[in-house]
Amino acid sequence: MSIVDPKVQDYLQDLSRLPGDEILAEMEAVAVERGFPIVGPQVGRLLTVLTRLRRPQSVFELGSGYGYSTLWFARCLEPSGVVHHTDGSEDNSRQAREYLKRAGVAERVRFHVGDAIDSLREVGGPHDIYYVDIDKHQYPDAFEVIRPAMRAGDLLIVDNMIWSGRVVDETPPEASTRGIRVLTERVFSDRGLESSILPVRDGVLISRAL
């Protein structure tokens, strides 16, 4: 199911790309070549706006791949800010280091290889922004670790919350869809959060702690 008319989607994608940004363009081409899911420029722009509004000292990404979303975060951090890159693949982590070094932001990034939730537990918190894009069946587990650490003003951003329409179409839901549904129920029933799901790309949840 297409959330947005494909022609409108293409228009928004083209509008969101940063002209002349060779590194982002290369990373986007690699995603197409490898069939690797990245958030793309639409969500990248959204991450930029939210990061500049929050002005975080620390961003913790759960599921960073080869650093595409990390680059969007790192470029708009305050001078003393850091973003934590997590991925279960040594190859993805190494590739991310290379891209981020070329982009001149590697010194703002802390790299963790292994399960993202375990990495968050090890690093501890709190963090000003939590960004979640791991295996969808793990979404509720991630929330259980993140939520107790959130302070007033902290943001939780979660990708793939519409899941190509499977959140409404798939009955009975498989594990990934079920994980997204469970997270959605928990977030929207939490009176300590202000939350909205934006139909951007595959759906982006934004929650702000009160």
Order of alpha helices (4+ residues) and beta strands (2+ residues): alpha-alpha-alpha-beta-alpha-beta-alpha-beta-alpha-beta-alpha-beta-alpha-alpha-beta-beta
